[in-house]
């Protein structure tokens, strides 16, 4: 669906917002909140075990090769020079540092953008500030209004991931309403929740698509920019004081990117603190930023007003050319400087025509055309460097406290060492991080950090506390309400999903008709015995493999579950219980349909008791297979691993199900597999149920000694070593497997593969 530029909110939207502010619903405007962090250092743990051994072995091999290469080139080893091989060895032994002693402050109402090259640590820093779980070693402190974060921080601070984790079959209104029902406290009425959602839709410019489905790559839905705004709206339900966004413009065109950033700029003006990572914004987007953090190789090389970033680098000898996007200029300087510092044999070359900046040893700023003329006598006398230095100092004094386009005071980085300028002029590596620590911008951040930690800038009463809404450590809604709203959403997704409706119905009916047509009216002849056993085993096997779609559905929904659980929407138990509740009808309807078609076509026993047991077995067996696959999916890190493990496990149990190998013939060292194979119990039920009480006939040519080879079903059961099978015992065992597999699935979902980055 084509994205449209959001218009100003109509009178109805203003009335709804006025109503929200006057109802006393507990949904207040954003509380001014100051976020501060100091001495943040993050290191990826070194690999352990076999992986660690091979990593260290590879690093030692690289070191040896580098040593031999240095010997050949220079005749002696280069002492004191850290090569890539040395760094690789250090990372394999002690871990790889990602963030290096970072400090900073975000004030209320600021839109802060974090920029840097790929791998600079932007998203890692954002995750740490947002309180997301990390797998590495983290040191340092993060405070809110000078106080440590508490357990309720994640439910107030919003986090918008780079990928929009939205359910494609839900509409925009239903998506936002779901979050309003679960994230707003219980004393907020339904009418107030609806008004809150309607106000958000107006503010985010989503009125024209409020009833449109989100959509996916397979189903047409709303546009990428609208999806991003819906994701932002989901986090704005609780009016968070701080909103974190990981590259909100990724995958969007320039217009939609600008629209999203304009909305974020507006939110910042309402008191929200907005912190986002962004890769390479256009100039109109860059102008929306209040503060800019520029990162390089895990360090901050600039943090201050976005409008003064180019000036800061200009003081280091890097000058932006006219008509160049400041964001392009900043990234070009940082990335090329990183390449210089890596001492690589092959360096990335940037042509002078494509370079967004120029490098001179001593920058000269002229205020009029006369200063641009270089025909004066002072340049002819040869004292160019001395005269330019005087002129530069004069310009610095005149412009150190200038104003930007909006009339805000703009500080210059005074007193920069000329060593940085000489290094830049000679195209050598410049320690931009060290240069930043000598700037007034760094000093300003340090002063703010000290004030915040001393409590002098404590904005509000804690700012981030939810004590006015709920008790510490609890969810906004009780467990029954969580199950209720999750079940409604799950039921809508099942009904609207064509894979669980039309395709599943077609598959069930097709396979049932196929089995019925192949084994049509089996009769009671001697040949019908083998056909009957084959039909029963095929039906059982089909029920197992028809549940493989459960893995795909589970894996597709797990990222959304992890994000919502991390955001404090609901508990794992509520999600898992509602999932089982909504999938229960599917587990019954499709096996029932299969039984009703195939049972009578195959000509099985036309007795109500046999039919009921057959139906009960197929429903129980199908649910057991689905439970096992759900457990395997929950225990697997991704869909690829689950797709490998699931068929192997199913086929292994199938081999010991009693059709391919007689129970009495199974080797003793495999006998344990027979007792945990759900195929064994399911197949024994249908065989015992179908053969018991049957009397078979035979032709004269089939008689042996004047008698039929197999006269009764009991004889066949005895040959298959199934004469002692207890039907209801097996059914109870299958029910126990259902409970066990689903309990294990819950344990895996609860403790494994959380949202760790």
N, C-alpha and C positions, 0 to 999 in steps of 0.2 A: 504494500500500500504506500502510496506516495506521501512523503513527509510534508507537512505544511508548517509555515512559520507561525509560532504561537502569537496570538494577539493578546491585547490587554484583557484582563479579566472583566467580564460583564458585571452589571450591577448585582445579578444573582449570586455570582461568586463572592463579591464583597459582602453581601448580606450573610452568606454562609460563614465567612471568616469572622464577621462581627458576632454571629450567633455562637461560634465556637469559643470566642473569647469571653462571652457573657454567661455561658451555661454552667461554669464551674466544673467542667468535666475533668479537670486535672490535666488536660492537654494544653500546656502553656507554651508560650513562645520560648525560643532557645535561651537558656541561661548563660550569661557571659562566662566563658571558661578559658583558662590559660593552660596550655599544654607545654611542658618543659621536659627536656631530656639532657642528661649530662654523662659524659664518659662512656658512651655506648660503644661497646666492642663486641663483635660477633664473629665467631670462627666456626667453620664447618668441621665436624669431627673427622679425624683421619680414618680411613677404612680399616676394618678389623678382620681378623680371621684370614681366610684364603684370599679374599679381595685385597686386604691390606698387604699380604705377603707379595702378591704379584705387582701391586702398585709400587712398593718399595724396590722390588727387583727391577722393574722397568725404569725407575728413577736412577738407580745405581748404574744401569746400563747406559742411560743417556748421559750421566756424568762422565763415565769412562770414555764414551765417544767424543764428548766435548773436550776432554783433556787431551786426547790423541790429536784432535783437529787443531787445537791451540799449539801443540808441540810442532806439528807440521808447518803451521803458518808462521810462527814466531820463533821457533827453536827452543822455547821454554814456556812453561805453564804460566798463565796470566793470574798472578796472585791478587787476591782482594777484589776480584771482579765477579759479581753475582750474575750467573747466567740463568737461562730458563731451566736448565737441568738442575742447578742448585735449588731453585725455587720449587721445582717439582719434587725434589727429594724432601725439602722442608715440609711441603704440604702433605706428602705421604706419611711423614713421621709425626708431625705436630698439628696437622690440620691447616686448612686454608683460611686466612683472615678475609672476611667479606666487608666488615665495617670496622673503622679504626678511630676510636676515641672521638665520637661525634657529640656535639653540643648544640643546643638551639632552643628557641622559644617561639611558640605560635600564640599570638594574642587573639582575643575575641574579635570576630568580624573580619578576619583576614582570610584571603584566598591565597594559599601558598602552593606553588608549583615546584615539584622536584624534577629536575632535568639531569641528564647525563648520558654517557655512552652506554651501550649494552654491556651488562655485567658490572656496572658501576656500584650497584647495591641499592638502587632506588626502591624497588619493591620490597626488598628485605627490610629496609629502614621503615617503610610504611607499615609492614606487618608488625614490626616490633612496637612501633608507636600505638598501633591499634590493639595491641595485646593478643595478637594471633599466636598460636603455638608454633614454636620453631624447634627443629631437630638438632641444632648446633649448640655451641657454648656461648651463652649471652651474659655479659657483665654490664654494669651501669645502672642508672636509675631513670625512671619516667614518672613524672608527677603531674597531678591535676590540681591547679590552684595551690601549688606548694605542698600537696598531700599525696601520699602513695595511692595508686589505683586500687579500688576494692573490687569485690566479686561482681558488683552490679555495673561496672564500667561498660562491658560489652553490650549490655542491653540498652544503654543510652547512646553510646557512640556508634554511629552507623558506618558500615563498611560495604562499598560497592566494588565487586570484583571486576577484573578485566573482561571475563566472559560472563555474559548475561545468563545467570542460572534461573530461568523462568520456565514454568510449565507451558508448553506450546499450545495446549488445548484449552487453557483458561483465557477468559477475556480480560481486558485491562481492568475493568471495574471489579471483577471477581478476584483478580490477583491482589489488588490493593485492599479490598475488603477482607480477604483472608488474613492479611497482616494486621489490619485494624482490629479484627476479632481476637487475635492471639497476643498482640503486643501492647494493646491499651489495657489499663487496669479494669477490674470487674465492675467498679461503680460507674463506669462510663456507659451510658445507655446506648441502645442500638441506633436510635435516631442521631445521637451525637457522633457515633462512629461513621454513619453514612454521610453526615455533613462534613466530617473531617476528610473522608475520601473524595467527596465532590469538590471540596476546596483545593485539595491537592491536584486533582485532574485539571481544574481551571488554571492553577498556578503553573503547571508543567505543560500546558498547551496540548492536552490529550483529549479534549472534549469530543473531537470528531471521531476518535477511535475508541471511545470508552466501552463500546459493546463489541469491538473486534477482538478476535482471538490473537494471542501473542504470535503464534506460528513458529515454524522451524524451517530448516533447509528443504524439507519435503512438503510442508504445508504452508501455503501462502498466508501471511499474517501482516502485522504492522511493520513499519520500516525499522532499520537499524537505529536511527536516532530516537525514534519513539520507544524502542525497547530499552535503550539506555536511560531514557527519562523515567520509564516505569521502574527500572531497577533503583534509580535514585529515589523515586517516590516511595518504594517499599521501605527504604531506610528513614524517610522523613516522616513516617507515621507518628513516631514518638517525639518529633521535634528535637532531634539530637543536638547537643551543644557542639559536638565535633563530628564531622563527616569525612571519612577517608575514601578515596577513590583511586583505584589502580588503573591508570591509562584509560580514562573515560572516553577518549576520542578514537581509540583503536577500532579499525574496521568501518569508520564512518567517513563520509565524504566531507569536503571542507565546509559546506553549508551546515550540515547537521552537527559537525564538530563545534562550529561557532555557536549554534543554537544551544547546545548542551552547556558550553562554558558560560554563555550569557546567563543561563538559569543559575548556574553555580555562583556567578558573580552577584546576582540578585539575592541569593540565599545568604551570602556572606554579609551583605549590607543589612540583613535582618538580625544579625548577631551570631550566626553560625560560624564556627571555625572550619574552613574547608582546606583539606590537605590532599593533594592529588599528585600522582606521578604522570608525566607526559613525555612523549618521545621527541617530536619535532613539530611544534605548533606553528601555524601561520602567524603573520605579524598581528593581525586583528585579534587573534586569540591571546597572543603574548601580551597585548596591551590590557587584557582583563586581569592579569596577575597583580596582586599587591606585593607579595614577597616571592623571591625566586631563590631556590637552593640548587646550586650547580655542583654535581658530584663527579668524581673521577677516581676510579680504582679504590672505592670504599672510603674516600675522604671527601670532605666538603672543601671546594675550592672557591665558593662564593655563597654567602647567604645574606641577603639584604633586599632592599627595594628592587623590584624587577627593572625599573626604569634606569637604575644606576649600574646594572651589571656590565654593560658595554664600557662604561666609563672606568670601572674597576680594572678591566682587562687592558684598557687603553693606557692606564698608568703603568702597566707591566710591559708595554711596548707592542701590544696587539691592537691595531686600529681597524675599526669597521669601515668598509667602503660605503659610499653613498648608495642608497636604494637597496640595501641588503637587509633581509629579515634578521632581526637581532638573535632569534633562536638559532638560525643557521650559523650565524657568526660564532656564537658561544660554543656550539657543538663542534664546529670545525676546529676551533682553537684547542678545545679539550682533547678531541680524538687524535689530532695530529701530534699534539704534545705527548700523549700516551705512547704513540708509535715511536717517537724519538727516544723515550725513556726505556723502551724494551730492548734496545741494542740488537735489533734483528738484522740479518744479512740483507733480506729483501724488505724494504720499507715501502709503505704506500705512498706513491707520488701524487701530488695534487698540482695540476697545472696552474700557472699564475692567473690565467684567465678565469678559471673556475674557483679560485681561492676567494673566500668571502671577506678576507681581511688582508691588510698589509702590515709589514713588520719594519720598524725603523728603530735605530738605537735611541733616539731622543725625540719624542713626539713634539710637534710644533702646532699650536692652535692659534689660528689667526682670526681676528674679528672683522676684517674688512679686506677689500681687494688689494689695498696697498701692501699689506703684510704678505700677500701671495706672490708679490713680485720679488724675484731673487736677483735683481740687477743692481741692487744698492751696493755701495762701496764696501760695506762690512762683509759682504759675501765675496767680493772680488779680492779683498786683502788676504783671504786664506784662513781667517779665524772663524770659520763657520761653526765649529763645535761650541766654542765659547759663547758666541753671540746667540746661537740657538738655545743654549742652556739658560742664558739670561732671559730670553724671550719666553721660554717655557715656564720659568719660575714666575714671571710677571703674569702670565695667563693663569697659572694655578692660583695665585693670590686673588685674581679677579673672579675666578669661577668656582672656587672651592665651596661656596654656599649659593649656588644658583638655584633656579626653580625649574621644575619640569613643565610639561604642557598643561597640567592641571593646577599649577600654582603651588605644588607641594615643595617644601625645602628638599634639596638634593645634595647630600654630602659627598665630597670627593675623598678618595683614599690618599691621604697626604703622607709624605715621608717615605714613599716606597724606595727600597734599595735599588740603586742603579744596576746592581748585578743582574737582577731579573731582566731589565731592559737590554743589557748587553747580550744575555743568553738568548733572548727572543730574536734580537737583531742578527745573531750569528746562526740562527736556526738550530739552536741547541735545546736540550730539555730544560724546561722551567718548572721548578717546584711550586706549582700553583697553590697547593694546600698550605705550604709554609708562607707563601706570599699573603694568603688570606688571613693567616693568624697575625700578620703585622698590620692589617688594615683597620680602619675605624669601624667597619662593619662587624668584624669579629669582636672588637672591644665592646661595641654596643650590645651584641648578643650576650657577652659575658656579664655585662652590667645588668641586663634584664634577667638573666638566669640567677644571678645573686639575689636580686630583689624578690623574684618569685620564691626561691628556696627559703628566703628569710621571712616569707609570708606577707611582705609589704604590698604585693599585687594580688592578694587573695580576692578573686572576683566572686561575690555571692557566698552563700553558705555551702561550700563544698562543690557547688555547680553541678556535679555529675551524679550526686546521690539520688537514689530512687526511694529513699525512706518514706517520702510523702505518699508513695503509691503502694508499695509492697514491702513485705518483710525481707530481710537480707537472705539471699540464697534461694529464693523461691521464684516461680514464674509469674508472669502477669495474670494468667488464667489458670484455674485449677485443672487437675488431670482429666476429669470427665469432659470439661469443655474442650480441652486439647484434642481428645479422642473424637469428640463430636464434629469439630470443624475439619479435622484431618480426614475423617471418614466421608464427609460430604464432598470434599475436594477429590478424594480418591475415587469415589463412586462416579463423579462427573468425568474424570479422566478415563475410567474404564469404559463407560458408555460411549464417550466420544472417540475413543481410540479405535480406528478401523481394524487394527491387528487383533484386538480382543473381541471384536464384534463380527464384522462381515467375513474377514479372513479366517478367524477361528471357527465360525459356523460352517463355512465352506469346507475347511479341512476336516472337521468332525463328520459332516454328512458324507463327504467324498470317501473317506476311509471306511466308514460304516457300510456304505453301499458297495465298496470294493470287496470288503471281507464277505459281505452277504452274497455277492454275485459269484465269488470264487467258491465258497463253501455252501452253495445253495442246497437246502434240504438234504442234510447229510444222511439221513436214514439210519438203519441199524445193521448194515452189512459189515463184514470183516474189514473192508477197506475204510469204512467210516471211522474206525477206531483211530487210525493214524491221522486221518483228516481232521477228526474232532480235536485231537491233541494239538495238531498244528494250528488250527483255528484259535483255540484257547490261548496258546502261547503268543500268537501274533497279536491277538487283542490286548493281552497284558503288555507286550512290548510296545505297542502303539501308544498306550496310555502313558508309558514312561517317557518316550521320546517326544510326544506332543507337548510336554511341559518345558521343553528347552527354551521357549520364549521367555520364561520367567527370569532367566539370567540376564537377557538383554534388557528387559524392563527394569530389573533391579539396578543394574549398572548405570542405566540412563538416569535413574532418579537419585542415585547416591550422592552426586555432587550437590544437588539442590538440598538434599537432606542435611549434608554436612554443613552447608552454609547457613541454613535456617537454625540448626541446632547450635552452631557457634554463635549465632546472633541472639540466642535465648528465646526463640519462639516457642519451643516445646521440648519435652523430654524424649529420650530414645524409646522408653517404654510406651509412651503414648503413640509415637509414630509406628512402632512395630505392631502394637495391638490393633490400631486402626487399619494397618495394611492387611493383617490377617482377616480382620472383620470384613473389609470390602472385597477381598479376593475369595472369601468363602462361597458366595453364590456361584462364581465361575468354576470353582472346584467341583461343584455339584451338577451344574446345568449341563456342561459339555459331556461328562461321562454318562449322564442320564440319557442324553440325546443319542449317544453312540449305542448304548444298550438297547434302547427302544427300537432302533433300526436293525442292528445286526443280529440280535438274539433270535428274533422270529424268522429272519431270512435264513439263518444257518440251520434252523430246525432243532434247537436245543430243547431240553425237556420242558413241556408246556404245563408246568406246575407252578402255582403261585409262590410256594416256598423256595423252589429252585431259582425262580426269577428274582425274588427279593434278595437271596444270598448273592447271586451273581451281580446284581446292581450294587449291593452294599460293598462287595469286594472291589469292584472297579472304582467306586468313589473313594474308598479308603486307600487303595493302591495308588491311584492317581494323586491323591493328596500327599501320600508318603513320598512319591517321586518328586513332587513339587517342593516338599520340605527339604529333601536332600539337596536339590539344585539351589534352593535359596541359601542353604548353609554353605555350599561350595562357592556361591557368588559372594556371600558376605565375607568368607575367609580369603578370597582372592584379591590381590591388589588392583587388578584391572581386568577388562573384558577378555583380553588375549589369554591371560593365564586361566581364567575361568572356562574359556572355550576349549582349552586343552585338557583341564582336569575333569570336567564334567563328563565328556564321552568316555574317557578311560575308566572312571569310577562306575559309570552305568554299565558298560560292557563287561567289566569285571564281575559285577553282581549278576549280570545276565547269564554268564557262563555257568554259574553255580545255582541257577534257578530251578534245576531239575528236569529240563528238557534236553539239553545237550549231553549232560553227564548224569547218570543215575546216582542217587545219593549214596548208595552202597559202594560205588566205584571211585569216589573222590579220594585222592591220596591223603594220608593222615596229616601231612604238613600244610594242606590247603583246607582242612575240614573246618577251620575257624571262619573262613570266608562264607561258608554255607550258612552259618547261623546269623550273620549280620546282613545277608542278602535279602532285600525286601522282595526280590523276584521269587525266591523260594516260597515265602509265605503266601504271596498273592497267587502264584501258579498252583500251589497245593490246594488252595481253597476252591478255585474254579474246576480243577480236575476232579477232586473228591465230590463236589456238588453235582457235576454233570454225569460222572460215570456211575456213581452209586445208585443201584436199583435198575440199571439198564440191562436188557437181555439182547444179545446180538445173535444174528442169523448168519447162515453161510450156504453157499451152493454145494452141490454134490462134489464138484471138483476140488473144493476147498477143504473138504472133510479129511481128517487124519484119524484113521482107525474108527471110522464111522461117527466121529464127533467133530464139532466145530473147534478150531484152535482156541478161540476165546469165546466163551459162552455168556459170561456176565461181566459187568463193569467191575465187580469186586476182584475178579481174576486179574484184570489189567492193573488195578490199583496195587495188588500184591506184587506183580512183576515190576512195578515202578517204585516199590518200597514206600508207598503212600497209604497203606491200609490203616495205619494208626493215626492219621492226620485228624486233628480236632479243629473243625472249621472256626468256631467262635474263639478258640484260643489263638489261632493265627490272626484273626481280625483284631483281637486285643493287642497282640504283639505289634501289628502294623500301626495301631493307634498310639502305642507307646513310642514307636519310631517317629511318628509325626511330632509328638511332644518333644522328644529328645533332639531331633534335628532342628526344630524351630527354636528351642532353647539355646542350642549351640549357635544358631544364626543370630540370635539376639545378643549373645555374649560377644561374638565377633563384631557386630554392628556397634555395640556399646564401647568396646575397648580398642578395636583394631581400625586402622586406616582413618583416623580422624583428620581434620583439615590441618595438616602440618606441612609447612613449606620451608 
